[in-house]
Amino acid sequence: MADKKKSAAPKKEASAKKNYYSVNGDKLERIKRNCPKCGPGVFLAEHKDRASCGKCGYTEFKNKN
C-alpha cells in the first residue's frame, strides 16, 4: 500500500468566540464591539486605522489625533 503524504500547509484555526466575552459575577459582558447594522453576535474586526464588519462591510475609521 502506498503511504499517504501529509500536507505541508498548517491548518487554519477558527476564531475563538470565547475570547470576545468576559464573565463578571453572574453577568456576561462583550469585550469587542458589535456591528450596528448586523446586530448582536456579529463583531467588528479591529484594524490599525479602522473597525470593520466582515459580514456587511460596515466600517468606522479611527481618528488620527
N, C-alpha and C positions, 0 to 999 in steps of 0.2 A: 504494500500500500504506500502511496505517496504521502510524504509529510506535508501538512499544510503550513504555509508560512504565515507568520503573524504580521499584521500591518504595522508599518513604522510610524504612522500618524497617531499622536496621542488622542484619546477620546476627550471630547469637549464636555465639561461639567455643566449641568443645569444650574441656573441661578437659585440660590438657597433663599427662599422666601422667608425663612425663619430669621434671617439677618435683617429683615425690613421692619421687624416688630420688637418691642421691649415689654417686659412684664413688670408692672409696678403694683405690688399687692395683688388685688383681685382684678385690676384693670390691664387691658392690653392696649398699648399705645403704638401708633405708627411712627416710625423714625423718618422714613422717606415721604416726600410729598406725593399726593395723588394728582392725576390728570383732571383738570376741571371739566373737560368735555366728556371723557370716558367714565368718570366717577370713581368710587372706591374700588380698590382691587387692582387698578392699573396705575403703576407708579411712574414718576418722571425719572429719566436717567440723568444723572449729574455729570456734566462735562465741564471743561475748564472755563468756558465763556457762556454756557447756556444750560438750561434744563429742558429736555425734550421727551415727548411721548413716542414710544416705538409703535404704538397701535394706530394712532390717528395723525401723528406728525405735529401736534401742538408743540410750540417752542416758546420759552421765556428766556430772553437774553439777560445776562447779568450786567450790572453797571460797572464801568471801568474806573470808578473813583479811586 
